[in-house]
Amino acid sequence: MRILCAARVRWSAAFAAGVVAAATLVARQQTPVLPPASQQPSEVSTTITGDQPGAAPRLAVPEFIALSNDNETVEATKTIGRVLWDDLNFEREFALIPRDVVTTVPPATSMTTVPFDRWRELNADGVVVGTVQKTASGVHVEVRLFNVRTRQSAFGMTYNGGVANARAYAHRASDDIHRQQRGLQGVAQTKLTFNSDRSGERMSGSIEARGVKDIMISDYDGEGVKQVTTGRSLNISSVWSPDARSIAYTRWQNNAQANIFVANIYEGTGGWLTDLKSQNMLPAWSPDGTQIAFTSWRDGNAEIYVMNRDGSNLRRLTNNRADDITPTWSPNGTRIAFTSDRTGNEQIWEMGSDGLGQRQLTHETKADRATWSLAPFNEIAFAAQTGPGYDIKVLDVTTGTVRQLTFGEGSNESPAFAPNGRHIAFTSTRAGKEQIFTIDRDGKNVRQVTKGGNNRMANWSQGPRN
């Protein structure tokens, strides 16, 4: 199911059937995994390079060293090393020595017993060594990146916190290494939100059985899934606020109207942003988090509106007989792209954040679900009909050129950029059911993120919670 203009007809039928029950916010029952505390060691950091100019540094990431023998610490040690390898490999800034090759080198027992000669035999430019030690309050994690040629430490960080935060230590270390070594904002600490029917519940009181959809959050790789909503209702199109503390989403209340709800997931609070008297859906936060653009039928047909994040100061931006839906903001907040069928078929349009200067951007058979990348790229990803299904394409707003990322393997829809603009999450049927996948902006490195049930409409947080 796409969120195209035809969706209004399908959803109206659901409203008439009275299939939606009220949702209940359960975030207050969840304990968030906080980024681990860290402290930079005193040594001077240096940058590791490859053997050839421009070549990605070749890194080895062996298993971390457990300095405490209890089972909890040992298991956390294994998790940190495994997840850090995956995180570093995801950004493709380093050439990671395969895990099976890494196991052929005798493991170090401390930071001072690293077998540099063996790593050099494998043409490693750097080796990541980590230790985990139990403390009175949790664990102490130390991560160092050594230059294999000079045997000097090029990077070092320590992290302290609870032993249950094993994945969080790896994510933090990956982002720290990418920032210090490659000048890159990594995405290891970011989160996804999406809607899912994995609970298997059905909505009651309906003539036609319909599935419950709940809002979920997870790590960028689909692990650590937590359910944000409950209550046997329909909840979709969730989007992160720029500070990654709140999620706005479309929620069907028991009055059979779709409206926009905001969940402050770490405070356990929330509330309605729209009036519950008309259909309002598909929220999009402005880059500074002060405004939300959305689609409303309050004046008879689908138009784009903007309101403050508390629901005040409502303004209508589009005004025509066509359906205008699915807004997305430009990185500087001065423009809004959206879907409109005013030319007969759905296409991507854009306008100023005041509604002026509306112009058509795409000329596809059909195009929908635009998402504007953050800086430094000025690109819009969207779903384009390429046959019986849809594929993900990317428009360079400056040049007008379009490149295609997926090529007919299932139907591919609802793209969402990572905060560094290097990756896109999208919904695809290539695995049978609808699942969330990620793909790099060059069309490489496709990975399936979700597995249980049907999962749709991912949105990527701009960073970890502050």
N, C-alpha and C positions, 0 to 999 in steps of 0.2 A: 504494500500500500504506500503510495507516494502522497506527500502533502502538496498536491496540486489543487487547482480550483475545484475539480470534480470531487475532492475529498469532502467538501461541504455537504454534498448530497448524501454521501455515505454516513457521515457523522449525524446529519439531521435525522436519518432513519434510526440511528442508535438512540438519539434523544427521545424520539417518539415512543420507542419501545421501553423507555424508562429503565435502561440497563445499568445505570451508573450509581454506585453508592458513594458516600462521603469518604474521602481519604483521611488518614490520621498521620500526622508527622511523628516519626519515631527517632529523629536524630538525637533527641535529648537522652535516649537510652544507649547511645553509642559512645564509645570512648575513642577519640581520634588518636591516630599514631602521630605524635609530634616529631618534627625533625630533631635528631639528636644534637645535644650540645657539642660544640667543637672548640678547639683551641689550636692555633697555628704554632708548631714548634719553632725554635729560634733559628734553625739553620737557613741559609740563603737558598732560595729555590732557583732552579735553572730549567731550561727547556730542552727536552729530548727530541732529536730529529732522526730521520731515517738515513740510511747509508747514501742514498742518492738524493740530489736536490729535488724538493717537491714531493718525495715519496712519504707515505704515511709511516710514522714510527711503528716498528714491529714490537708488540708488547707480549709478555708472558704474564699470565695471572694464575699462579698456582693456588692450591687450597690454602686458606689462612691457617695460622698456627694457634691451637688452643693451649693457653698457658695455665688453664685450670681443667681438671679432669672430670668434673661433674657432667652428667649427661646433657643438662640444659645448655651449658656453655659450649660443649662440643657440638651439639646440633646447631646452635646459633652460629658457630664458627663456620660450619659447612655451608649454611645458608648465605652468609655474607659473601664468601668467596664465589659461590655459584652465581648469585644475583649480580655481583659487581662485574663478572665476566660478561653477562648478558647486557648489562647497562652500557658498558664501554663499547661492546660490539654493535649496539643499536645505532649509534651516531656515525659509524664508519669513518671516524677520524683516526683510528688506529687500526693496524693490521694485527688482529689477535691470533696468537699461536693456538692451534686447535687444542681442545682439552685433552684428547688422547695422546697428543705429542707431549704436552706439559707433564703428564704423569710418568714419562720416561726419565725425568730428571729427579734425582734424590731430593726430597723436601728439606727445606731449611728448618731448623729447630728454634731459631731466633733471628733477630735483625742482623746479627753479626756472623751468621753462618750461611749466608747466601752463596750458592755454588755458581759464581759468576762465569767461570770457565765453561761450565756445561751450557749455560744460557747463551754464551757467545757462540758455541758450536752450533746452536740452533738459529743463529743470525738474529737473536733478539737485540733490539736497541735498548729496551727497558724491561724491568721486571717489577711487578707490584707485589709487595710483601706485606702481610697483615697479621696482627696478633690480637687475640681476644682473651681478656683476663677477668675473672669474676671479682666483683667488689661488694662491699656491704650493701650498696644501693642498686646494683645491677651488674653492668659490665663496663670495662674500659677497652676501647677498640683503638688500635694504632694502625695507620695505613701509610706506607711509604712507597714511593716510586723511585727505583734506583736506575741510574745510567749504567748500563752493563759495561760499556767501554771504559768509563772512568771509575766505576764502582762507588760513585758518590750519590748521595741522596738528592734527587731533583725535586721531590715533593714530599711533604709530610703533614699529616693531620691526625689529631686524636679526637675521639668521640666518646661521650659518656652518657649512660642512660639505662633504661630497663632492658633486660635480656629479650623481652618479647618484640623489641624494635629491630630485629635482625635485618629485615629488608630495608628499613629506613636508613640504617648505617651504610649499606651498600649504595642506595640511591644518592645519599648525601655525598659519599666519597666520589662517586662517578661524576656528579655535577661539579664538585670541587676540582677534580683532575681535569675535566674538560675546560673549565674556566681558566685554571692556572696554566695548563700546558698548551691549549689550542685557542684560547680567547673565545670560547663558545659557550652560549647559554644552553646547557643540556636540558633534557626533559625528564630525567629519571625521577625527580621528586614531584612531577606534575600528576594530576588526576584526570580520569575520564568520568563523565556522567552519561548515562544512557537509559532508555526504558527497556524493560524486559518482562516477559511472561513466564519466567523460569519458576515462579512460585507454583504454577499449575492450578491456581485457583480460578473459579468461574464466578462471574457476577450473578447475583440472585435477582429474582423478580423480573426476568426478561422472557419474552416469547422465544427468542432465539438465543441459545447459549453463546456467551461471548467471554473471552478471556480477560482476566485482570492484567493490567500493565502497571508495573511499579518503577519508580525512579531508583536507579542504582548508582553507586560511585565505586571506582576501583583505581588501583595504580595504573600508570600509563600502559603497562603490559597486560592488563586484565586481571591481575592477581589482587588479593585482598578485597574482594567484593563486599560491599555493605549496602543494605537496603535502606533507602531514605523514607519511602512511603509505605503505608499499609492501609487496609480498610476495604478491600475488595472493590476497587474503583479503577478508573482509567486515568493514567498520568503519563504524559509524553512531552517531547520537545524541551527537555531540561537544558539549561545553559548556566555556566559558572559566571559569577560576578568577577570583575578583574582582580579583586583581592583574594579570590578563592575561598571566601568565607560563606557565601550564600549561593543558592541555586534558585533561579526562577524557572517555572515550568507551567505547562497547560494541565489543568486539573478539572475533571468533570464532577460537579457537586450534585446533590440529589435533586436539584431543580432542573436537571437535564440540560444545563448550560455549561459550555466550556469557558473557563476563566483562568486568569493568571494568578498563581500563588507563588510566594517567595518563602523559601526555607532557609533560615540562618542556621546552618547545620551544626556549627560548633557551639552555639548558644542554646540550641534546642527550642528556638522560637520561630514564628512564621506568621503569615497572614495574607489575605487577599489583596491584590493590587488593582483589580478591576471590579466593576460595579455589580456583577452577578445578574444583571438584567438583560444582557445581550451576550453574544458569542465573542470571546476575546481569547486569542491564542498566539503561539509562536513568538515568545519574547526574545529580545536581543539586547544585551547590555551595551551601553556606550563605552568607549575605551577608558574613560575616567570614572565609570561606575555611577555617575550621577543621574543617568537617564536610561529608560528602557523603551525601545521601539517594539511595536507589536502589530498584529492584524486584528481588526475588529469589524463585526457586521452590524454595529449599533445604528448605522444610518442606512441600512438596507442591503448593502453589498460589501464585499471585503475591501477594506482600505487600510493604509498604513497610518498609524498614530504614534505619537511619542508622549511619554509621561515622565515625571520625575520618579526616582526609585522608590518613593513612598506612595506613588499613585496620584500625586497632585499635578497640577499644571498640565492638563491634557491638551494636546494639539493634534489636529488632523493634517497630514502631509499630502495625501493623494486624494483626488476627487474626480472620478469618472465612472462610467458604467461598467468598466471591466473589473475583474478581481485582481487586487494587488495584495500580495502576501509575502511571507518569509523574508523579513528585513534582515540586513547585516550591515554593520558599521565599517567605514574605512578606518585605517589605523589612527589617523589624527582626529577622527570624530566629525569631520566636516561633510562627509558624503554617506549616503545610505544606498546600498544595492538591494533589489527586491525582484520578485517574480511577478509578471503581469501578462495577461492574455489579451491586452488591448489591440494587438495586431492579428488576433485570431487564434494563435497558439501561444502557449506559455514561453516567455523569453525573459532573460535577465535585463533589467533596467537599472539605472542609477539616478540619483537626484541629490541636491544639497540637503543638509540636515534640517533645513527650513522648508523643504518640499519644492524648491525652485530648481530650474535647470534639468528637468527630467529628460533622459535620453536612453535609447535602446543600445545595449552592449552586445548581445548575442544574436545570431541568425541561424539557429539550429532548427531541426524538426520540432523539438520541444526542449526547453531548458528550465531547470528548477533548482531550488535549494542552494542559492549562492552563499558562500562564506568567504569573507575578506581576510587575507592574511595580515598578521601584525608586521611591523617593521622588522628587518630592512626591506622585505619584498613588498611590492605593490601588485598583488595578484588576487584574483577571485577564482576559487574552485567552485564547480557546479556539476549537476547531473544532467547529461544530455542524452536524449533518445537516439539510439544508434541502430535500431532494429526493433525486435520485440521487447527488448529491455533497455536499460540505461547504462552509460559509462561515465566515469569521472574525467572531466576536462578542466584545464586551468587557463584562465585568460590573463595575459599581461596587460594591466589597465593602461600602462603608459604607451605601449606599442600597438596594442590591439591584437597581438598574435595569440593563437590558441594552440595548446598542445594537449594530446590525449594521453591519459595515464593507464586506463584499463581498456581491455579489448574483448568484450563480449563473453567473458567467463562469468556466467550468472548475470544478474542485474545489479548494478552498482550505483548507490545513491547516497544522499545526505552527507556530503563531505564536511570535514571540520579540520582546520589547520591546527598544528601544534604551535605553541607560543613562539618558537624560533623559526617558524615558517618552513622547516626542512621536512616535515612529515604531515600526512593527512590521514585522519581516521575516517572510515566510511562504512556504510552498510552494504552487504553483498549476500546474494543467494548462492554463491559458487560452491558452498559447502552443503547445500540442501536447504536448511533453514536459513532465516535471516540472521547474520552474525556480523559483529564488528571486526573490521580488519584495519591495519595500518599499511601505508605505502609511502615511500620517500618521494619527494617532489620531482625526482627524475624518473619515476615509474618503477624503480627497483625496490627490492627488499619487502615484498608483500608478506605480512604476517597476520595470522588469525589471532584475535585478542579474546573473544568470548566463545563459549561452547554450549552451555546449558540453555535450553529453550530457544526462543527467538529474541534477539537483542537488536535494537535499532537506534538511530539518531544520536550518535555520540557527539559530545562536545568536550573540548580539551581545556583544562584550566590553564591560566597564564603562569602559574608557578605554585610553589607550596604555600600553605597557609602561613601568614605572618604571625 
